[in-house]
Amino acid sequence: MRKTKDGRTLNAAVFERLRDDILTGKLLPGQQLKVSQLAEAHGVSLNVVREALNRLAGEQLVEIEPQYGFTVRGLSAEDLVDLFQQRIIFEGIALRQSIAKGDLEWQSQVVAAHHRLSRTPMTSPDDATKLNPQWLARHEEFNFVMMQACGSKRLLQIVRQLAEASAIYQRALLPVLSESAERETEHADLLDAILAGDADKAASVLTLHMRKTCDRMLPFLMQGGGDEARASSGPSGARASTARPRRPRAAKEKAGTQA
């Protein structure tokens, strides 16, 4: 089996590249993924790409529809609500366990992650209406560091997968103007509760923060008062697909040489 210079197999390398492209928004929600174009772009066989896309489907980042092929998972109001409900449950458990088991070294890591987050501008240097990718990366880091002392690899895996799924929504839909101060206050309150060893307060602040984040994004998915969202343009310019996750068409036209 062919390997890359760093020792990874081509299959693993292509999987990681495509996964990163989805999580960072290079491949848009609802965008069709053409196997032949991806194979040519990455210089690999069709089978390598198919294997990577099937693995991504297993992580619910890609969808497969008979006679239509592969697409990046679309955005929907129903999925967004479910996603954050599950984050509240699992991250609440992980945070409580981390506070119970975490030591001084863990607390120091949480403080350092919060410091990096608080010193990173929330808006993009190039466009004040867009989320700064570095801020979002540090927000994800702070969130994960808080959970990493929970003592369960399986729980951490669930937490990471849910957080990565929500990051797709945040990059596409999260408003950034006039709310950065409020979010920073919530992060500071969360840090204070962790350092005080107050698991109830920390879980309460986290739950409120999650609900507010979800509520900020929902209007960009809802249209016409229905339970499902139709294609709409969010504040970052990315387009959300129809709320029916089995037929994400909205970004189909945007599939260029990457797809």
Beta strands, then each sheet from edge to edge (+ up, - down):
strand 1: 32-33
strand 2: 62-65
strand 3: 69-72
strand 4: 232-233
strand 5: 239-240
sheet 1: 1+ 3- 2+
sheet 2: 4+ 5-
end
